[in-house]
């Protein structure tokens, strides 16, 4: 009995989900968000705060990658300096 009850509940949920997905979506004009950014000071502040945070995150990731590349290059140079036999052959 519990199984049939859970199957009925599942069917009902799936039916509601199918109806929700089948509903036609209202098209959003392409510049609605820009208009809102320009006209709503609270939304503008939130938008720019999120933009600044995303840019800071991207900048930090780029810096981290650059530092990792520099450290890897430095390690390769140290390895060349530590093994004099290898670089004497190259010269």
N, CA, C and O atoms as a CHARMM CRD file, in Angstrom:
* protein
*
  364
    1    1 UNK  N      0.81200  -1.18800   0.00000 PROA 1      0.00000
    2    1 UNK  CA     0.00000   0.00000   0.00000 PROA 1      0.00000
    3    1 UNK  C      0.86100   1.25900   0.00000 PROA 1      0.00000
    4    1 UNK  O      0.53600   2.23300  -0.67900 PROA 1      0.00000
    5    2 UNK  N      1.95200   1.24400   0.75500 PROA 2      0.00000
    6    2 UNK  CA     2.85800   2.38400   0.74900 PROA 2      0.00000
    7    2 UNK  C      3.47900   2.57700  -0.61900 PROA 2      0.00000
    8    2 UNK  O      3.68900   3.70500  -1.06600 PROA 2      0.00000
    9    3 UNK  N      3.76900   1.47100  -1.27700 PROA 3      0.00000
   10    3 UNK  CA     4.39800   1.55800  -2.59800 PROA 3      0.00000
   11    3 UNK  C      3.45900   2.20700  -3.60900 PROA 3      0.00000
   12    3 UNK  O      3.88100   3.05800  -4.39200 PROA 3      0.00000
   13    4 UNK  N      2.18000   1.80600  -3.59500 PROA 4      0.00000
   14    4 UNK  CA     1.23400   2.38900  -4.54100 PROA 4      0.00000
   15    4 UNK  C      1.00100   3.86800  -4.21900 PROA 4      0.00000
   16    4 UNK  O      0.81000   4.68700  -5.11800 PROA 4      0.00000
   17    5 UNK  N      1.01800   4.19300  -2.93000 PROA 5      0.00000
   18    5 UNK  CA     0.85200   5.60000  -2.54100 PROA 5      0.00000
   19    5 UNK  C      2.04600   6.43400  -3.02900 PROA 5      0.00000
   20    5 UNK  O      1.86800   7.54500  -3.52900 PROA 5      0.00000
   21    6 UNK  N      3.26000   5.89300  -2.88100 PROA 6      0.00000
   22    6 UNK  CA     4.44800   6.63300  -3.31600 PROA 6      0.00000
   23    6 UNK  C      4.49400   6.74300  -4.83800 PROA 6      0.00000
   24    6 UNK  O      4.95100   7.75400  -5.37300 PROA 6      0.00000
   25    7 UNK  N      4.02300   5.70700  -5.53900 PROA 7      0.00000
   26    7 UNK  CA     3.97300   5.79100  -7.00300 PROA 7      0.00000
   27    7 UNK  C      2.95600   6.82800  -7.46200 PROA 7      0.00000
   28    7 UNK  O      3.19800   7.55500  -8.42600 PROA 7      0.00000
   29    8 UNK  N      1.82500   6.89600  -6.77900 PROA 8      0.00000
   30    8 UNK  CA     0.81300   7.89900  -7.12100 PROA 8      0.00000
   31    8 UNK  C      1.36700   9.30300  -6.88900 PROA 8      0.00000
   32    8 UNK  O      1.17900  10.19500  -7.71600 PROA 8      0.00000
   33    9 UNK  N      2.03900   9.49000  -5.77900 PROA 9      0.00000
   34    9 UNK  CA     2.65000  10.79400  -5.49100 PROA 9      0.00000
   35    9 UNK  C      3.70200  11.15900  -6.52100 PROA 9      0.00000
   36    9 UNK  O      3.79800  12.31100  -6.94400 PROA 9      0.00000
   37   10 UNK  N      4.48500  10.17700  -6.91900 PROA 10     0.00000
   38   10 UNK  CA     5.50900  10.41100  -7.93200 PROA 10     0.00000
   39   10 UNK  C      4.87300  10.79200  -9.26100 PROA 10     0.00000
   40   10 UNK  O      5.32900  11.71800  -9.93300 PROA 10     0.00000
   41   11 UNK  N      3.81200  10.07000  -9.64000 PROA 11     0.00000
   42   11 UNK  CA     3.11100  10.39600 -10.89000 PROA 11     0.00000
   43   11 UNK  C      2.56600  11.81700 -10.86500 PROA 11     0.00000
   44   11 UNK  O      2.66300  12.54800 -11.85100 PROA 11     0.00000
   45   12 UNK  N      1.98800  12.20400  -9.72100 PROA 12     0.00000
   46   12 UNK  CA     1.43500  13.55400  -9.59700 PROA 12     0.00000
   47   12 UNK  C      2.52900  14.60400  -9.74100 PROA 12     0.00000
   48   12 UNK  O      2.34700  15.60800 -10.43000 PROA 12     0.00000
   49   13 UNK  N      3.65900  14.37400  -9.09200 PROA 13     0.00000
   50   13 UNK  CA     4.77800  15.32900  -9.18900 PROA 13     0.00000
   51   13 UNK  C      5.30700  15.40900 -10.60600 PROA 13     0.00000
   52   13 UNK  O      5.58200  16.49900 -11.10800 PROA 13     0.00000
   53   14 UNK  N      5.45400  14.25400 -11.26200 PROA 14     0.00000
   54   14 UNK  CA     5.94000  14.25400 -12.63400 PROA 14     0.00000
   55   14 UNK  C      4.96200  14.95200 -13.57500 PROA 14     0.00000
   56   14 UNK  O      5.37400  15.64700 -14.50300 PROA 14     0.00000
   57   15 UNK  N      3.67100  14.76400 -13.33200 PROA 15     0.00000
   58   15 UNK  CA     2.66700  15.44200 -14.14800 PROA 15     0.00000
   59   15 UNK  C      2.76100  16.95000 -13.97800 PROA 15     0.00000
   60   15 UNK  O      2.72400  17.69100 -14.96100 PROA 15     0.00000
   61   16 UNK  N      2.88200  17.41100 -12.72900 PROA 16     0.00000
   62   16 UNK  CA     3.03100  18.85300 -12.48900 PROA 16     0.00000
   63   16 UNK  C      4.30300  19.39200 -13.12500 PROA 16     0.00000
   64   16 UNK  O      4.30800  20.48700 -13.68800 PROA 16     0.00000
   65   17 UNK  N      5.36900  18.63000 -13.03500 PROA 17     0.00000
   66   17 UNK  CA     6.63700  19.05000 -13.63400 PROA 17     0.00000
   67   17 UNK  C      6.51000  19.14200 -15.15000 PROA 17     0.00000
   68   17 UNK  O      6.98200  20.10400 -15.75600 PROA 17     0.00000
   69   18 UNK  N      5.88100  18.15300 -15.76100 PROA 18     0.00000
   70   18 UNK  CA     5.69600  18.16700 -17.21100 PROA 18     0.00000
   71   18 UNK  C      4.86500  19.36700 -17.64200 PROA 18     0.00000
   72   18 UNK  O      5.17500  20.00400 -18.64800 PROA 18     0.00000
   73   19 UNK  N      3.81000  19.68300 -16.88900 PROA 19     0.00000
   74   19 UNK  CA     2.99100  20.85500 -17.21400 PROA 19     0.00000
   75   19 UNK  C      3.78800  22.14500 -17.06500 PROA 19     0.00000
   76   19 UNK  O      3.67100  23.05600 -17.88500 PROA 19     0.00000
   77   20 UNK  N      4.59800  22.21500 -16.01500 PROA 20     0.00000
   78   20 UNK  CA     5.39400  23.42100 -15.79800 PROA 20     0.00000
   79   20 UNK  C      6.40500  23.61000 -16.91600 PROA 20     0.00000
   80   20 UNK  O      6.64000  24.73400 -17.36100 PROA 20     0.00000
   81   21 UNK  N      7.00100  22.52500 -17.36800 PROA 21     0.00000
   82   21 UNK  CA     7.99100  22.61600 -18.44600 PROA 21     0.00000
   83   21 UNK  C      7.33600  22.91300 -19.79200 PROA 21     0.00000
   84   21 UNK  O      7.96700  23.50500 -20.66800 PROA 21     0.00000
   85   22 UNK  N      6.08800  22.51100 -19.96400 PROA 22     0.00000
   86   22 UNK  CA     5.40800  22.69400 -21.23400 PROA 22     0.00000
   87   22 UNK  C      4.81000  24.09300 -21.37700 PROA 22     0.00000
   88   22 UNK  O      4.46600  24.49800 -22.48700 PROA 22     0.00000
   89   23 UNK  N      4.68000  24.83300 -20.28700 PROA 23     0.00000
   90   23 UNK  CA     4.11200  26.17900 -20.35300 PROA 23     0.00000
   91   23 UNK  C      4.96300  27.07000 -21.24200 PROA 23     0.00000
   92   23 UNK  O      6.19000  27.04300 -21.15300 PROA 23     0.00000
   93   24 UNK  N      4.33400  27.84800 -22.08500 PROA 24     0.00000
   94   24 UNK  CA     5.12700  28.76200 -22.91500 PROA 24     0.00000
   95   24 UNK  C      5.77200  29.83000 -22.03300 PROA 24     0.00000
   96   24 UNK  O      5.14700  30.37000 -21.12000 PROA 24     0.00000
   97   25 UNK  N      6.99700  30.10800 -22.32400 PROA 25     0.00000
   98   25 UNK  CA     7.71700  31.09900 -21.52600 PROA 25     0.00000
   99   25 UNK  C      7.54300  32.47400 -22.15300 PROA 25     0.00000
  100   25 UNK  O      7.53600  32.63200 -23.37300 PROA 25     0.00000
  101   26 UNK  N      7.40600  33.44400 -21.29200 PROA 26     0.00000
  102   26 UNK  CA     7.27600  34.81800 -21.75500 PROA 26     0.00000
  103   26 UNK  C      8.65500  35.28800 -22.21800 PROA 26     0.00000
  104   26 UNK  O      9.61400  35.24200 -21.44700 PROA 26     0.00000
  105   27 UNK  N      8.76100  35.73400 -23.45600 PROA 27     0.00000
  106   27 UNK  CA    10.07700  36.18800 -23.91600 PROA 27     0.00000
  107   27 UNK  C     10.51600  37.43500 -23.14300 PROA 27     0.00000
  108   27 UNK  O      9.71400  38.32100 -22.84800 PROA 27     0.00000
  109   28 UNK  N     11.79700  37.47700 -22.83000 PROA 28     0.00000
  110   28 UNK  CA    12.35400  38.61000 -22.09700 PROA 28     0.00000
  111   28 UNK  C     13.04000  39.52700 -23.10500 PROA 28     0.00000
  112   28 UNK  O     13.94300  39.10000 -23.82300 PROA 28     0.00000
  113   29 UNK  N     12.61200  40.78100 -23.15800 PROA 29     0.00000
  114   29 UNK  CA    13.29100  41.71300 -24.06200 PROA 29     0.00000
  115   29 UNK  C     14.78100  41.78300 -23.71700 PROA 29     0.00000
  116   29 UNK  O     15.14400  41.71400 -22.54300 PROA 29     0.00000
  117   30 UNK  N     15.63200  41.91600 -24.71100 PROA 30     0.00000
  118   30 UNK  CA    17.08200  41.80800 -24.48600 PROA 30     0.00000
  119   30 UNK  C     17.67900  42.88000 -23.58500 PROA 30     0.00000
  120   30 UNK  O     18.71900  42.64600 -22.96900 PROA 30     0.00000
  121   31 UNK  N     17.05600  44.04100 -23.49000 PROA 31     0.00000
  122   31 UNK  CA    17.67500  45.12000 -22.72300 PROA 31     0.00000
  123   31 UNK  C     16.99000  45.38400 -21.38500 PROA 31     0.00000
  124   31 UNK  O     17.24700  46.41000 -20.75400 PROA 31     0.00000
  125   32 UNK  N     16.12500  44.47500 -20.94500 PROA 32     0.00000
  126   32 UNK  CA    15.42400  44.66500 -19.67900 PROA 32     0.00000
  127   32 UNK  C     16.38100  44.83800 -18.50500 PROA 32     0.00000
  128   32 UNK  O     16.18200  45.71200 -17.66200 PROA 32     0.00000
  129   33 UNK  N     17.41400  44.00900 -18.45100 PROA 33     0.00000
  130   33 UNK  CA    18.33700  44.10500 -17.31900 PROA 33     0.00000
  131   33 UNK  C     19.11000  45.42200 -17.36900 PROA 33     0.00000
  132   33 UNK  O     19.35100  46.03700 -16.33100 PROA 33     0.00000
  133   34 UNK  N     19.49900  45.85500 -18.56000 PROA 34     0.00000
  134   34 UNK  CA    20.20100  47.14100 -18.66200 PROA 34     0.00000
  135   34 UNK  C     19.31400  48.29200 -18.20800 PROA 34     0.00000
  136   34 UNK  O     19.77100  49.19900 -17.51200 PROA 34     0.00000
  137   35 UNK  N     18.06000  48.25300 -18.59800 PROA 35     0.00000
  138   35 UNK  CA    17.12700  49.29300 -18.16600 PROA 35     0.00000
  139   35 UNK  C     16.99700  49.26900 -16.64700 PROA 35     0.00000
  140   35 UNK  O     16.98500  50.31800 -16.00200 PROA 35     0.00000
  141   36 UNK  N     16.89900  48.06800 -16.07800 PROA 36     0.00000
  142   36 UNK  CA    16.77300  47.96500 -14.62200 PROA 36     0.00000
  143   36 UNK  C     18.02500  48.47600 -13.92400 PROA 36     0.00000
  144   36 UNK  O     17.92900  49.14000 -12.89100 PROA 36     0.00000
  145   37 UNK  N     19.20000  48.17400 -14.47600 PROA 37     0.00000
  146   37 UNK  CA    20.45800  48.65000 -13.88800 PROA 37     0.00000
  147   37 UNK  C     20.48500  50.17300 -13.87900 PROA 37     0.00000
  148   37 UNK  O     20.92500  50.78900 -12.90800 PROA 37     0.00000
  149   38 UNK  N     20.01100  50.77600 -14.96700 PROA 38     0.00000
  150   38 UNK  CA    20.05300  52.23300 -15.06000 PROA 38     0.00000
  151   38 UNK  C     18.97200  52.92900 -14.23700 PROA 38     0.00000
  152   38 UNK  O     19.16600  54.06700 -13.80900 PROA 38     0.00000
  153   39 UNK  N     17.84600  52.27100 -14.00900 PROA 39     0.00000
  154   39 UNK  CA    16.73000  52.94700 -13.35000 PROA 39     0.00000
  155   39 UNK  C     16.57000  52.59900 -11.87400 PROA 39     0.00000
  156   39 UNK  O     15.95400  53.36400 -11.13300 PROA 39     0.00000
  157   40 UNK  N     17.10700  51.46900 -11.43000 PROA 40     0.00000
  158   40 UNK  CA    16.93000  51.03300 -10.04700 PROA 40     0.00000
  159   40 UNK  C     18.26700  51.13400  -9.31600 PROA 40     0.00000
  160   40 UNK  O     19.14300  50.29600  -9.52400 PROA 40     0.00000
  161   41 UNK  N     18.43800  52.15100  -8.46000 PROA 41     0.00000
  162   41 UNK  CA    19.73600  52.34600  -7.79400 PROA 41     0.00000
  163   41 UNK  C     20.15200  51.16500  -6.90900 PROA 41     0.00000
  164   41 UNK  O     21.33900  50.85200  -6.81600 PROA 41     0.00000
  165   42 UNK  N     19.19100  50.51600  -6.26300 PROA 42     0.00000
  166   42 UNK  CA    19.52800  49.37500  -5.40100 PROA 42     0.00000
  167   42 UNK  C     20.02100  48.21600  -6.26100 PROA 42     0.00000
  168   42 UNK  O     21.02600  47.58300  -5.93700 PROA 42     0.00000
  169   43 UNK  N     19.32100  47.94100  -7.34700 PROA 43     0.00000
  170   43 UNK  CA    19.73100  46.85800  -8.24600 PROA 43     0.00000
  171   43 UNK  C     21.07600  47.19000  -8.88300 PROA 43     0.00000
  172   43 UNK  O     21.91100  46.30300  -9.05900 PROA 43     0.00000
  173   44 UNK  N     21.29600  48.46600  -9.23300 PROA 44     0.00000
  174   44 UNK  CA    22.56900  48.88500  -9.81800 PROA 44     0.00000
  175   44 UNK  C     23.70700  48.62200  -8.85000 PROA 44     0.00000
  176   44 UNK  O     24.75200  48.10200  -9.24000 PROA 44     0.00000
  177   45 UNK  N     23.50700  48.97900  -7.58900 PROA 45     0.00000
  178   45 UNK  CA    24.54800  48.76500  -6.58200 PROA 45     0.00000
  179   45 UNK  C     24.84700  47.27500  -6.42400 PROA 45     0.00000
  180   45 UNK  O     26.00900  46.87600  -6.34100 PROA 45     0.00000
  181   46 UNK  N     23.80400  46.46200  -6.38500 PROA 46     0.00000
  182   46 UNK  CA    23.99200  45.01600  -6.27300 PROA 46     0.00000
  183   46 UNK  C     24.71300  44.46600  -7.50000 PROA 46     0.00000
  184   46 UNK  O     25.63200  43.65400  -7.38200 PROA 46     0.00000
  185   47 UNK  N     24.29000  44.91400  -8.67300 PROA 47     0.00000
  186   47 UNK  CA    24.90000  44.44100  -9.91500 PROA 47     0.00000
  187   47 UNK  C     26.39100  44.77400  -9.95200 PROA 47     0.00000
  188   47 UNK  O     27.21900  43.91700 -10.26200 PROA 47     0.00000
  189   48 UNK  N     26.72900  46.03100  -9.63100 PROA 48     0.00000
  190   48 UNK  CA    28.14200  46.42400  -9.68300 PROA 48     0.00000
  191   48 UNK  C     28.96300  45.74700  -8.59000 PROA 48     0.00000
  192   48 UNK  O     30.14100  45.45700  -8.79500 PROA 48     0.00000
  193   49 UNK  N     28.36000  45.49500  -7.44300 PROA 49     0.00000
  194   49 UNK  CA    29.08000  44.76300  -6.38600 PROA 49     0.00000
  195   49 UNK  C     29.39600  43.34300  -6.85200 PROA 49     0.00000
  196   49 UNK  O     30.50200  42.84600  -6.63900 PROA 49     0.00000
  197   50 UNK  N     28.41700  42.69200  -7.49000 PROA 50     0.00000
  198   50 UNK  CA    28.65400  41.33900  -8.00000 PROA 50     0.00000
  199   50 UNK  C     29.67500  41.35600  -9.14100 PROA 50     0.00000
  200   50 UNK  O     30.51200  40.45900  -9.24100 PROA 50     0.00000
  201   51 UNK  N     29.60300  42.37100  -9.99500 PROA 51     0.00000
  202   51 UNK  CA    30.56700  42.49300 -11.08800 PROA 51     0.00000
  203   51 UNK  C     31.97500  42.69400 -10.55300 PROA 51     0.00000
  204   51 UNK  O     32.91800  42.05700 -11.02200 PROA 51     0.00000
  205   52 UNK  N     32.12000  43.58400  -9.56400 PROA 52     0.00000
  206   52 UNK  CA    33.43300  43.81200  -8.95800 PROA 52     0.00000
  207   52 UNK  C     33.98300  42.53700  -8.32700 PROA 52     0.00000
  208   52 UNK  O     35.16800  42.23400  -8.46300 PROA 52     0.00000
  209   53 UNK  N     33.12100  41.79200  -7.63900 PROA 53     0.00000
  210   53 UNK  CA    33.56100  40.54500  -7.00700 PROA 53     0.00000
  211   53 UNK  C     34.01600  39.53900  -8.05900 PROA 53     0.00000
  212   53 UNK  O     35.02600  38.86000  -7.87300 PROA 53     0.00000
  213   54 UNK  N     33.27900  39.44000  -9.15600 PROA 54     0.00000
  214   54 UNK  CA    33.65200  38.50100 -10.22400 PROA 54     0.00000
  215   54 UNK  C     34.97700  38.90900 -10.86500 PROA 54     0.00000
  216   54 UNK  O     35.81400  38.05800 -11.16500 PROA 54     0.00000
  217   55 UNK  N     35.16200  40.20500 -11.07200 PROA 55     0.00000
  218   55 UNK  CA    36.43200  40.68300 -11.65500 PROA 55     0.00000
  219   55 UNK  C     37.59600  40.44600 -10.69600 PROA 55     0.00000
  220   55 UNK  O     38.67800  40.04000 -11.12100 PROA 55     0.00000
  221   56 UNK  N     37.37900  40.69700  -9.40900 PROA 56     0.00000
  222   56 UNK  CA    38.43200  40.44000  -8.41900 PROA 56     0.00000
  223   56 UNK  C     38.80100  38.96300  -8.39500 PROA 56     0.00000
  224   56 UNK  O     39.97600  38.60500  -8.30900 PROA 56     0.00000
  225   57 UNK  N     37.77300  38.10300  -8.47100 PROA 57     0.00000
  226   57 UNK  CA    38.02500  36.66300  -8.47300 PROA 57     0.00000
  227   57 UNK  C     38.82300  36.24100  -9.70500 PROA 57     0.00000
  228   57 UNK  O     39.75100  35.43800  -9.60800 PROA 57     0.00000
  229   58 UNK  N     38.45500  36.79200 -10.86900 PROA 58     0.00000
  230   58 UNK  CA    39.18600  36.47000 -12.09700 PROA 58     0.00000
  231   58 UNK  C     40.62100  36.97100 -12.02500 PROA 58     0.00000
  232   58 UNK  O     41.54400  36.28000 -12.45800 PROA 58     0.00000
  233   59 UNK  N     40.81300  38.16800 -11.48000 PROA 59     0.00000
  234   59 UNK  CA    42.15900  38.73100 -11.35900 PROA 59     0.00000
  235   59 UNK  C     43.00600  37.88000 -10.40800 PROA 59     0.00000
  236   59 UNK  O     44.17300  37.60500 -10.68900 PROA 59     0.00000
  237   60 UNK  N     42.42300  37.46900  -9.29700 PROA 60     0.00000
  238   60 UNK  CA    43.15400  36.63300  -8.33300 PROA 60     0.00000
  239   60 UNK  C     43.53400  35.29600  -8.96000 PROA 60     0.00000
  240   60 UNK  O     44.63500  34.79400  -8.73100 PROA 60     0.00000
  241   61 UNK  N     42.62700  34.71500  -9.75200 PROA 61     0.00000
  242   61 UNK  CA    42.93500  33.44400 -10.41400 PROA 61     0.00000
  243   61 UNK  C     44.06200  33.61800 -11.42200 PROA 61     0.00000
  244   61 UNK  O     44.93300  32.75700 -11.53800 PROA 61     0.00000
  245   62 UNK  N     44.04800  34.72800 -12.14900 PROA 62     0.00000
  246   62 UNK  CA    45.11500  34.98300 -13.12400 PROA 62     0.00000
  247   62 UNK  C     46.44700  35.18300 -12.41200 PROA 62     0.00000
  248   62 UNK  O     47.47800  34.69500 -12.87400 PROA 62     0.00000
  249   63 UNK  N     46.43100  35.89600 -11.29000 PROA 63     0.00000
  250   63 UNK  CA    47.66200  36.09300 -10.53100 PROA 63     0.00000
  251   63 UNK  C     48.19600  34.77800  -9.98800 PROA 63     0.00000
  252   63 UNK  O     49.40000  34.52700 -10.03700 PROA 63     0.00000
  253   64 UNK  N     47.31400  33.94300  -9.47500 PROA 64     0.00000
  254   64 UNK  CA    47.71500  32.64400  -8.95000 PROA 64     0.00000
  255   64 UNK  C     48.33900  31.79200 -10.04400 PROA 64     0.00000
  256   64 UNK  O     49.34600  31.12100  -9.81300 PROA 64     0.00000
  257   65 UNK  N     47.74900  31.81400 -11.22900 PROA 65     0.00000
  258   65 UNK  CA    48.29000  31.04400 -12.35000 PROA 65     0.00000
  259   65 UNK  C     49.65800  31.57800 -12.75800 PROA 65     0.00000
  260   65 UNK  O     50.56500  30.80000 -13.05500 PROA 65     0.00000
  261   66 UNK  N     49.81100  32.89700 -12.77500 PROA 66     0.00000
  262   66 UNK  CA    51.09700  33.49600 -13.14600 PROA 66     0.00000
  263   66 UNK  C     52.17700  33.13500 -12.13000 PROA 66     0.00000
  264   66 UNK  O     53.30400  32.81100 -12.50400 PROA 66     0.00000
  265   67 UNK  N     51.83200  33.19100 -10.85900 PROA 67     0.00000
  266   67 UNK  CA    52.79400  32.82700  -9.80600 PROA 67     0.00000
  267   67 UNK  C     53.20000  31.36200  -9.94300 PROA 67     0.00000
  268   67 UNK  O     54.37200  31.02200  -9.78100 PROA 67     0.00000
  269   68 UNK  N     52.23900  30.50300 -10.23800 PROA 68     0.00000
  270   68 UNK  CA    52.54700  29.07600 -10.41100 PROA 68     0.00000
  271   68 UNK  C     53.48500  28.86200 -11.59900 PROA 68     0.00000
  272   68 UNK  O     54.40700  28.05000 -11.52400 PROA 68     0.00000
  273   69 UNK  N     53.25200  29.58300 -12.68900 PROA 69     0.00000
  274   69 UNK  CA    54.14500  29.46700 -13.85500 PROA 69     0.00000
  275   69 UNK  C     55.55100  29.95800 -13.52400 PROA 69     0.00000
  276   69 UNK  O     56.53800  29.34100 -13.92300 PROA 69     0.00000
  277   70 UNK  N     55.63900  31.06100 -12.80000 PROA 70     0.00000
  278   70 UNK  CA    56.95400  31.60500 -12.43100 PROA 70     0.00000
  279   70 UNK  C     57.68300  30.64400 -11.49400 PROA 70     0.00000
  280   70 UNK  O     58.88300  30.41300 -11.64200 PROA 70     0.00000
  281   71 UNK  N     56.95300  30.09100 -10.53700 PROA 71     0.00000
  282   71 UNK  CA    57.58500  29.13400  -9.61800 PROA 71     0.00000
  283   71 UNK  C     58.05500  27.88800 -10.35000 PROA 71     0.00000
  284   71 UNK  O     59.11600  27.35300 -10.02800 PROA 71     0.00000
  285   72 UNK  N     57.29300  27.41400 -11.32300 PROA 72     0.00000
  286   72 UNK  CA    57.69700  26.23700 -12.09600 PROA 72     0.00000
  287   72 UNK  C     58.93900  26.55000 -12.92200 PROA 72     0.00000
  288   72 UNK  O     59.84700  25.72300 -13.01000 PROA 72     0.00000
  289   73 UNK  N     58.98900  27.73500 -13.52700 PROA 73     0.00000
  290   73 UNK  CA    60.16500  28.12700 -14.30900 PROA 73     0.00000
  291   73 UNK  C     61.39100  28.26200 -13.40700 PROA 73     0.00000
  292   73 UNK  O     62.49100  27.85900 -13.78400 PROA 73     0.00000
  293   74 UNK  N     61.19700  28.83200 -12.21300 PROA 74     0.00000
  294   74 UNK  CA    62.30900  28.97100 -11.26400 PROA 74     0.00000
  295   74 UNK  C     62.82200  27.60500 -10.83700 PROA 74     0.00000
  296   74 UNK  O     64.03000  27.40100 -10.71300 PROA 74     0.00000
  297   75 UNK  N     61.90700  26.67000 -10.61400 PROA 75     0.00000
  298   75 UNK  CA    62.32300  25.32000 -10.23000 PROA 75     0.00000
  299   75 UNK  C     63.11700  24.64500 -11.34500 PROA 75     0.00000
  300   75 UNK  O     64.09700  23.94800 -11.08200 PROA 75     0.00000
  301   76 UNK  N     62.69300  24.85300 -12.57900 PROA 76     0.00000
  302   76 UNK  CA    63.46000  24.28200 -13.70600 PROA 76     0.00000
  303   76 UNK  C     64.85300  24.89000 -13.78400 PROA 76     0.00000
  304   76 UNK  O     65.82600  24.18600 -14.05600 PROA 76     0.00000
  305   77 UNK  N     64.95200  26.20100 -13.54700 PROA 77     0.00000
  306   77 UNK  CA    66.27200  26.84700 -13.54900 PROA 77     0.00000
  307   77 UNK  C     67.14200  26.31500 -12.40600 PROA 77     0.00000
  308   77 UNK  O     68.33400  26.06600 -12.59000 PROA 77     0.00000
  309   78 UNK  N     66.53700  26.14300 -11.22500 PROA 78     0.00000
  310   78 UNK  CA    67.30100  25.59000 -10.09400 PROA 78     0.00000
  311   78 UNK  C     67.79800  24.18400 -10.41500 PROA 78     0.00000
  312   78 UNK  O     68.92600  23.82800 -10.07400 PROA 78     0.00000
  313   79 UNK  N     66.96700  23.39500 -11.06400 PROA 79     0.00000
  314   79 UNK  CA    67.36000  22.03500 -11.43000 PROA 79     0.00000
  315   79 UNK  C     68.52600  22.06800 -12.40500 PROA 79     0.00000
  316   79 UNK  O     69.42700  21.23300 -12.31700 PROA 79     0.00000
  317   80 UNK  N     68.52500  23.01300 -13.32800 PROA 80     0.00000
  318   80 UNK  CA    69.64300  23.13700 -14.26800 PROA 80     0.00000
  319   80 UNK  C     70.93100  23.53400 -13.55100 PROA 80     0.00000
  320   80 UNK  O     72.01300  23.04700 -13.88300 PROA 80     0.00000
  321   81 UNK  N     70.80400  24.41800 -12.56800 PROA 81     0.00000
  322   81 UNK  CA    71.98100  24.88000 -11.82800 PROA 81     0.00000
  323   81 UNK  C     72.53900  23.75800 -10.95400 PROA 81     0.00000
  324   81 UNK  O     73.75600  23.64100 -10.81100 PROA 81     0.00000
  325   82 UNK  N     71.68100  22.94000 -10.37500 PROA 82     0.00000
  326   82 UNK  CA    72.11100  21.84500  -9.48300 PROA 82     0.00000
  327   82 UNK  C     72.80000  20.73000 -10.24200 PROA 82     0.00000
  328   82 UNK  O     73.63100  20.03000  -9.66100 PROA 82     0.00000
  329   83 UNK  N     72.50100  20.54000 -11.47700 PROA 83     0.00000
  330   83 UNK  CA    73.11000  19.42300 -12.23100 PROA 83     0.00000
  331   83 UNK  C     74.09000  19.99300 -13.26600 PROA 83     0.00000
  332   83 UNK  O     73.71600  20.19100 -14.42200 PROA 83     0.00000
  333   84 UNK  N     75.33400  20.25800 -12.86200 PROA 84     0.00000
  334   84 UNK  CA    76.29700  20.89800 -13.75800 PROA 84     0.00000
  335   84 UNK  C     76.64900  20.00800 -14.97600 PROA 84     0.00000
  336   84 UNK  O     76.96700  20.53400 -16.04200 PROA 84     0.00000
  337   85 UNK  N     76.59600  18.72400 -14.83200 PROA 85     0.00000
  338   85 UNK  CA    76.94200  17.85400 -15.94500 PROA 85     0.00000
  339   85 UNK  C     75.99200  18.02600 -17.13800 PROA 85     0.00000
  340   85 UNK  O     76.42800  17.94800 -18.28600 PROA 85     0.00000
  341   86 UNK  N     74.74800  18.25000 -16.88700 PROA 86     0.00000
  342   86 UNK  CA    73.75900  18.37700 -17.95600 PROA 86     0.00000
  343   86 UNK  C     73.96000  19.64500 -18.75800 PROA 86     0.00000
  344   86 UNK  O     73.91600  19.61500 -19.98800 PROA 86     0.00000
  345   87 UNK  N     74.18100  20.75600 -18.08200 PROA 87     0.00000
  346   87 UNK  CA    74.30400  22.00400 -18.85400 PROA 87     0.00000
  347   87 UNK  C     75.66600  22.15100 -19.50500 PROA 87     0.00000
  348   87 UNK  O     75.80400  22.90800 -20.46600 PROA 87     0.00000
  349   88 UNK  N     76.69400  21.43600 -19.00400 PROA 88     0.00000
  350   88 UNK  CA    77.97200  21.46600 -19.68500 PROA 88     0.00000
  351   88 UNK  C     77.88000  20.76400 -21.02100 PROA 88     0.00000
  352   88 UNK  O     78.52200  21.18700 -21.98300 PROA 88     0.00000
  353   89 UNK  N     77.09200  19.69500 -21.10400 PROA 89     0.00000
  354   89 UNK  CA    76.89000  19.01400 -22.38300 PROA 89     0.00000
  355   89 UNK  C     76.14400  19.88900 -23.36700 PROA 89     0.00000
  356   89 UNK  O     76.40000  19.84300 -24.57000 PROA 89     0.00000
  357   90 UNK  N     75.20300  20.70300 -22.84500 PROA 90     0.00000
  358   90 UNK  CA    74.41400  21.54100 -23.72100 PROA 90     0.00000
  359   90 UNK  C     75.24700  22.67200 -24.29000 PROA 90     0.00000
  360   90 UNK  O     74.97500  23.14300 -25.39400 PROA 90     0.00000
  361   91 UNK  N     76.26500  23.12100 -23.55200 PROA 91     0.00000
  362   91 UNK  CA    77.09900  24.24000 -24.03600 PROA 91     0.00000
  363   91 UNK  C     78.08000  23.75100 -25.00900 PROA 91     0.00000
  364   91 UNK  O     78.87300  24.53400 -25.53200 PROA 91     0.00000
